[in-house]
Amino acid sequence: MGATIVADEVSRTFGPVRAIDRLTLEIPTGVIYGLLGPSGSGKTTFLRMVVGALRPTEGRLLVLGRTMPDRAVAGQIGYMPQTAALYPDLTLRENLAFFGRIYGLRGRKLEDRVERLVHDLGLLGWVDQPLYRFSGGMLQRASLACALLHQPELLVLDEPTVGLDPVLRRSLWAHFRQLAEEGKTLLISTHTMDEADRCDLLGFLRGGRLLASDTPAALRVQTGQADLEDAFLALAGQPGVPVGEP
């Protein structure tokens, strides 16, 4: 099993602020990797570097074997940001067709992908409705459909299940697991402990630094804590620091 993402002493600064601080990490192919940390820990910054939206200030970041940012890699990455970057006045079908053409999908292949995704994500009855009529949870699913449209090798999801009900969250995680079993790699930021437990590997970020990276079970053993949130607090060395977003 090779590595889909390799970060070597990667840092990213914004003026005097060091959002990511000398991060070294290797994420194997075909796993679900969860990135866990409090608000301002650097999760979104790292995800944006992985997809090529930000350039590392220091260090080297390889994604699918190429130094990022690299346009040639973009077509193999699916990215779902925290806020849906879709067109509210267009229908879901029109949004998917637009993004599909960007990725070179045409004709029957594009139609088949649209039909499959709206069915799998429970949006079949809304495919011809404009997005301004969608609820927050439906917009999350629409954004995920756009990220999955071109069947990327790497899927980068920033808080993908925020605002979704438990039934839909479970359904989406079943879909994520299926993608990993098909050999896709998923990098997911989350603040939900039960979702963190669904990941193959977890990375704990605080203040832009990677505190630990291992399986959930190994992190429990390492810290002597049965609960993942307690494990994070033990690694951070600061009891009472919240793991999740406010």
Residue, then its C-alpha position, 0 to 999 in steps of 0.5 A: m500500500g502506497a501513500t496518497i499524501v506525504a507531508d514533510e516538515v510542512s508549515r503555512t504562515f499568514g503574516p505572524v500567524r503560523a497556522i501549520d507548524r512543521l507538520t510531518l505526516e503520511i496517509p496511506t492509500g485506501v484509508i479514511y484518515g480523520l483530522l481532529g482538533p479544536s477551532g483554529s488548530g489548522k485543520t482547514t488550512f491543511l486541507r486547503m494545502v492538500v487540494g492545492a488552494l494554498r501553497p506551503t510556506e515551508g516544507r514539501l507536500l506530495v499528493l498522489g506523487r506530485t508536489m502541491p500545488d499541481r494542476a495535474v492532480a486537481g482532476q483526481i481530487g474531490y473537495m467538499p469545503q465547509t460552505a457549499a460552493l454551489y450555484p443557488d439559482l441553478t437546479l441540482r442537475e444543472n450544478l452537477a452538469f456544470f461541474g461534470r463538464i469541468y472534469g471532462l464528463r459528457g453525454r451518457k457518462l455524465e447522466d449516469r453519474v448524476e443519476r447514481l449520485v442523487h439516488d445514493l445521497g437521497l436527492l432523487g426527488w430534488v434533482d430538478q429543484p433550484l438549490y435555494r430551496f434546499s435545507g442546510g443538510m440537503l446542501q451538504r449532500a449536494s456539495l458531496a455529490c459534486a465532490l464525488l462526481h468525477q470519481p476522484e482517487l482522493l476525497v477531501l471533506d471539511e466537516p462533511t456531516v455538520g447539521l445532518d441528522p443521525v440517520l443520514r450521517r450513518s448512511l454517508w459514513a457507510h458510503f465513505r467506507q465503501l469508497a475506501e474499500e474500493g481503494k479511494t483515500l478519504l481525508i476528513s476533518t471532524h469534531t464528532m467523537d463517534e465519527a472519529d472512531r469510524c476512521d482507520l487513522l486519526g491525526f490530532l492537531r493543536g496550534g498547527r502541530l500534529l500531536a499524534s497520528d495512529t489508529p483510534a485503538a492505538l491512541r487510546v493505548q498510548t494515552g491510557q484513555a478509553d475515550l478519544e476526547d480524553a486521549f486528545l486532552a492527554l496528548a495536548g497536556q491541557p485538561g479542559v481544552p475542547v476538541g470540537e468546534p464551538 
